[in-house]
Amino acid sequence: MLKYCKISFNNYLLTESPLNISIDEYSPIEHLIINNEFDIDKLAVLLSYIPQLRRLSFGNLFQCSNEQIISCPIKLNHLIYASLNMNNINFDQFEILIKHLFFQLQVLYITATNDKAYLDPNRWEKLILSYMPYLRIFDIQWEYFPQKNVNTTDIFMIESFRTQFWLERQWFFIFTLESANDDCYRVLFSTNPYRRKSYTLYGNLGKDMTSNYQKNSINSVHHVYIKQEQIIDDDCRNYFPNATELTLSYNSINVDRNLSSIILYHIVSLTQLTKLNINVKSFLFTTMIELLYLTLNIHTLSVEYVCFECLRMRPVYDDFEGSLRYLLSKNNNNTRCLFYICLTDFSSEEIVTIDAVMESKQTIDDYQAKRITQDFYEDIYFWR
């Protein structure tokens, strides 16, 4: 009997076979995770098929149309946990969901954007007291994209979350003004203590705008994102002792600037990392090698761009076919432990080269190869 279900799919497939509210057909699923996009207008229909649901998670809950969500009389008497990552869903729509579906909720994680109504403490108090009376854990991350200056009214609204209602439940919040890639565009509104498994570091313009921010050790985080190059140098307020994955994702300003591994030690434990993602334009090849020397337990490396600053490296960069054959060669002792390669974002010339390598059995007969097309993008996989 299926109790746990985790789904990833392309959202456009949902419109091909619309469902109606279930009357006599049900699933025994108790834990449902949908990682990709899901239209909020279809949520009530989906939940009508799983009345035994206890835990629900959405990676990207959004709304296709501007129409009001149609409320449905669905009773989810067992649903106690919800994690909702919402994309441009306003507070009015969110309220409708809570009022009709989440009365038994004990744990709520939400990520919301733009609508300032999420900062209204009075609306939250009424909603929680009337429709989520059993709520124990309330974890919210709210993102906004303002102009250079933050309205003082916003700061006042945040201070209103420090009334007796919030303090007696030990729900605390932090308000910061953030920046990334030369833009001031993000106001972060989050809980403290921090409970989430991922954390994003931006260039912090205003520091903490509502309290004295001391250096913290955040134990819940397993994945750290760094979105601003400057953060490596000047923003080490938080340390993540249990992080096993690090993602660098920013536009490098100085091509010849080396990543300061010493500073990185103050953010994560490099020897504890098992997965490294480098999505940085103009990321120096020598810097990547330096970083890999310090991350001895890395088993998964993802690199989007590599800058070969040394002219002697150009032949290696230009000889794409030779480099690929070298990695896949069964006679290459340096890559004998390599069992998986994924190639993405390649040119038409490189496709011809990859096809030639895929058809060759002389050096890569230990590997299988497959081309997969998804969301109009094509990836090629080699594995053994």
C-alpha positions in Angstrom: 0.0 0.0 0.0 1.5 3.3 -1.1 2.0 5.7 1.8 4.8 7.9 0.5 4.9 9.6 -2.9 7.5 12.0 -4.3 6.8 13.5 -7.8 8.7 15.6 -10.3 7.1 16.4 -13.6 6.5 19.1 -16.3 3.6 21.3 -15.3 2.2 21.6 -18.8 1.3 17.9 -18.7 -1.3 18.6 -16.0 -3.6 20.4 -18.4 -3.9 17.4 -20.7 -6.1 15.3 -18.4 -8.1 17.6 -16.0 -9.5 15.9 -12.9 -12.8 16.5 -11.1 -13.3 16.5 -7.4 -13.2 12.9 -6.1 -16.4 11.4 -4.8 -15.6 7.8 -4.2 -12.0 7.3 -5.4 -9.3 7.7 -2.9 -5.5 7.0 -2.4 -3.9 5.8 0.9 -1.0 8.3 0.5 0.0 10.0 3.7 3.1 11.9 2.7 3.2 13.7 -0.7 6.0 15.8 -2.1 5.7 17.6 -5.5 9.0 19.3 -6.4 8.2 21.1 -9.6 5.6 23.6 -10.5 2.0 23.0 -9.5 -1.0 25.2 -10.3 -2.8 26.3 -7.1 -6.1 26.2 -8.9 -5.7 22.4 -9.1 -4.7 21.9 -5.5 -8.2 21.3 -4.0 -8.9 18.7 -6.7 -5.7 16.8 -6.0 -6.2 16.8 -2.3 -9.7 15.4 -2.6 -8.1 12.1 -3.7 -5.8 11.8 -0.6 -8.0 12.3 2.5 -5.5 10.4 4.7 -2.7 12.9 3.9 -0.5 13.8 6.9 2.5 15.7 5.3 2.4 17.9 2.2 5.3 19.7 0.4 5.3 21.8 -2.8 8.5 23.0 -4.4 6.8 25.7 -6.5 3.1 26.5 -6.0 1.9 29.1 -8.4 -1.2 30.4 -10.1 -1.8 30.4 -13.9 -4.8 32.7 -13.9 -5.9 35.8 -12.0 -9.2 34.2 -11.0 -10.1 33.7 -7.3 -9.4 30.2 -6.0 -12.6 28.2 -5.9 -13.1 26.9 -2.4 -14.1 23.2 -2.0 -15.5 21.5 1.1 -12.6 19.1 1.6 -11.8 17.7 5.0 -8.2 16.8 5.7 -8.5 15.7 9.2 -5.0 14.2 9.3 -2.9 16.9 7.7 -0.5 18.2 10.3 2.5 19.3 8.2 2.7 21.6 5.2 5.7 23.1 3.4 4.7 25.5 0.6 7.1 27.4 -1.7 4.7 29.9 -3.3 5.5 31.9 -6.4 3.6 35.3 -6.6 0.5 34.0 -4.7 -1.0 36.9 -2.7 -2.0 36.7 0.9 -5.8 36.7 0.0 -5.4 33.5 -2.0 -3.2 31.9 0.7 -5.9 32.7 3.3 -8.5 30.8 1.2 -6.3 27.7 1.3 -5.7 27.9 5.0 -9.4 28.4 5.8 -10.6 25.5 3.7 -7.9 22.9 4.0 -5.5 23.3 6.9 -7.5 23.4 10.1 -5.5 20.6 11.8 -2.1 22.0 10.9 0.7 21.8 13.5 3.7 22.7 11.4 3.8 25.3 8.6 6.8 26.3 6.4 6.0 28.8 3.7 8.1 30.8 1.3 6.3 33.8 -0.3 7.2 36.8 -2.5 6.2 40.4 -3.1 2.8 40.8 -1.5 3.3 43.0 1.6 0.1 41.7 3.2 2.3 38.8 4.4 3.8 41.4 6.8 0.5 42.2 8.5 0.7 40.7 12.0 -2.9 41.3 12.7 -4.1 39.2 9.7 -1.7 36.5 10.7 -2.9 36.4 14.3 -6.6 36.2 13.3 -5.8 33.5 10.7 -3.8 31.4 13.1 -6.2 31.7 16.0 -9.3 31.0 13.9 -8.1 28.5 11.4 -4.8 27.0 12.7 -5.3 26.7 16.4 -3.0 23.7 16.8 0.0 25.3 15.0 3.3 24.7 16.9 5.9 25.6 14.4 5.5 28.6 12.1 8.4 29.2 9.7 8.1 31.9 7.1 10.5 33.3 4.5 9.2 36.3 2.6 11.0 37.9 -0.3 10.4 41.3 -1.8 12.1 43.2 -4.6 12.1 46.9 -3.6 13.9 50.1 -4.8 17.2 51.1 -3.2 15.5 52.4 -0.1 13.2 50.4 2.2 10.0 52.0 3.4 10.1 52.6 7.2 6.6 51.4 7.4 7.9 47.9 6.5 10.3 48.0 9.4 7.5 49.1 11.7 5.3 46.2 10.6 8.1 43.8 11.3 8.5 45.2 14.8 4.7 44.4 15.3 5.6 40.7 15.2 7.2 41.1 18.6 3.9 41.3 20.6 2.8 38.9 23.3 1.1 36.7 20.7 4.4 35.9 19.0 6.7 35.9 22.0 4.6 33.5 24.0 4.8 31.0 21.1 8.6 31.7 20.8 8.3 32.7 17.1 11.0 35.2 16.3 11.9 36.9 13.1 14.7 38.8 11.4 14.4 41.5 8.7 17.4 42.3 6.4 18.0 44.2 3.3 20.0 42.2 0.8 21.8 42.6 -2.5 23.2 40.4 -5.3 25.0 41.2 -8.5 25.0 44.9 -8.0 21.2 45.1 -7.4 19.4 45.8 -4.2 16.4 43.7 -4.7 15.6 41.4 -1.8 14.1 41.9 1.6 14.4 38.7 3.7 11.9 38.0 6.3 12.6 34.8 8.2 12.4 32.9 11.4 14.9 32.6 14.1 16.0 30.0 15.2 16.6 28.9 11.6 15.1 25.4 10.9 15.4 25.0 7.1 17.8 22.7 5.4 19.1 25.4 2.9 20.4 28.9 3.4 21.2 31.6 0.9 24.0 34.2 1.6 23.6 37.5 -0.3 25.7 40.7 -0.1 24.1 42.4 2.9 23.6 46.2 2.5 21.6 47.1 5.6 22.7 44.3 7.9 20.0 43.3 10.4 17.5 46.1 10.5 15.7 45.0 13.6 18.2 43.5 16.0 21.9 43.1 16.8 23.1 40.3 14.7 25.8 38.2 16.2 27.7 35.3 14.6 25.5 32.2 14.7 26.1 28.5 14.3 23.1 27.2 12.2 22.9 23.5 12.6 19.8 22.7 10.5 21.4 23.7 7.1 22.8 21.1 4.8 23.0 23.2 1.6 24.6 26.7 1.5 24.1 29.0 -1.5 26.5 32.0 -2.0 24.9 34.6 -4.3 27.4 37.4 -4.0 31.2 37.3 -4.4 31.7 39.9 -1.7 30.0 37.7 0.9 33.1 35.4 1.0 35.1 38.3 2.3 32.9 40.4 4.5 29.8 38.5 5.6 30.8 35.6 8.0 28.1 36.2 10.6 26.8 32.7 10.1 28.5 29.3 10.3 27.0 26.1 9.0 28.7 23.2 10.7 26.5 20.5 9.1 26.6 21.7 5.5 27.4 19.0 3.0 26.6 20.9 -0.2 27.9 24.3 -1.4 26.6 26.3 -4.4 28.5 29.3 -5.7 26.3 31.3 -8.0 27.2 34.9 -8.9 28.7 37.0 -11.6 32.4 37.4 -10.8 33.5 41.0 -11.1 37.3 40.3 -11.2 38.3 37.5 -13.4 41.8 37.3 -11.9 40.5 37.2 -8.3 41.1 34.0 -6.4 38.5 32.6 -4.1 39.6 32.9 -0.5 39.4 29.4 0.8 40.5 30.6 4.2 37.4 32.8 4.5 35.2 30.0 3.2 36.4 28.0 6.3 34.4 30.5 8.4 31.2 29.7 6.5 31.3 25.9 6.0 33.6 23.0 6.9 35.3 22.3 3.5 36.3 18.8 4.5 32.7 17.9 5.3 31.4 18.9 1.8 30.3 16.1 -0.5 28.7 18.1 -3.3 30.1 21.3 -4.9 28.2 23.3 -7.5 30.0 26.2 -9.3 27.7 28.4 -11.4 30.0 31.3 -11.7 31.0 33.0 -15.0 34.7 33.7 -15.2 35.5 31.2 -12.5 39.2 30.5 -12.7 40.3 27.0 -13.4 43.2 27.3 -10.9 40.7 28.5 -8.3 38.6 25.4 -8.9 41.6 23.2 -8.5 42.6 25.0 -5.3 39.1 24.5 -3.9 39.0 20.8 -4.8 42.3 20.3 -3.0 40.5 21.5 0.2 37.3 19.5 -0.3 38.7 16.0 -0.1 35.3 14.3 0.4 33.6 15.7 -2.7 31.8 13.0 -4.7 29.7 15.2 -6.9 31.0 18.2 -8.8 28.9 20.4 -11.1 30.6 23.2 -13.1 28.7 25.6 -15.4 31.6 27.8 -16.6 35.4 27.5 -16.3 37.8 30.3 -17.3 41.1 29.0 -18.7 43.3 32.0 -17.9 46.5 30.4 -19.0 47.2 30.2 -22.7 48.8 26.8 -22.3 45.4 25.5 -21.2 43.7 26.6 -24.5 44.5 23.3 -26.3 42.8 21.4 -23.5 39.8 23.6 -23.7 39.6 23.5 -27.5 40.1 19.7 -27.8 36.6 18.9 -26.5 36.5 15.5 -28.1 39.9 14.5 -26.7 39.0 15.7 -23.2 35.7 13.7 -23.3 37.4 10.6 -24.6 40.1 10.9 -21.9 37.4 11.1 -19.1 35.6 8.1 -20.5 38.7 6.0 -21.4 38.8 2.6 -19.7 42.6 2.8 -19.8 42.7 6.0 -17.8 43.6 5.2 -14.2 43.0 8.8 -13.1 39.3 8.5 -13.7 38.8 4.8 -12.8 36.3 5.8 -10.1 34.3 8.1 -12.4 30.9 6.5 -13.1 28.6 9.4 -14.2 28.9 12.4 -16.5 26.2 14.8 -17.6 26.7 17.2 -20.5 24.5 20.3 -20.8 24.3 23.5 -22.8 26.4 22.4 -25.7 26.8 23.9 -29.2 25.8 22.3 -32.5 29.4 21.5 -33.2 29.8 19.8 -29.9 26.7 17.7 -30.5 28.4 16.3 -33.6 31.5 15.5 -31.5 29.4 13.9 -28.7 27.5 11.8 -31.2 30.8 10.5 -32.6 32.0 9.6 -29.1 28.7 7.9 -28.2 28.9 5.8 -31.3 32.5 4.8 -30.6 33.1 1.6 -28.8 36.9 1.7 -28.9 37.5 3.6 -25.7 34.2 3.9 -23.9 32.7 0.4 -24.1 32.4 0.4 -20.3 29.9 3.3 -20.5 26.3 3.5 -21.5 25.1 6.8 -23.1 21.6 8.3 -23.4 20.2 11.6 -24.7 17.2 13.0 -22.7 15.1 16.0 -23.8 13.1 17.9 -21.1 11.6 21.3 -21.1 13.0 21.9 -24.6 16.5 21.4 -23.3 18.7 18.4 -24.2 21.1 16.7 -21.8 23.4 13.8 -22.5 24.4 11.2 -19.9 27.2 8.8 -19.7 27.3 6.2 -16.9 28.6 2.7 -16.0 
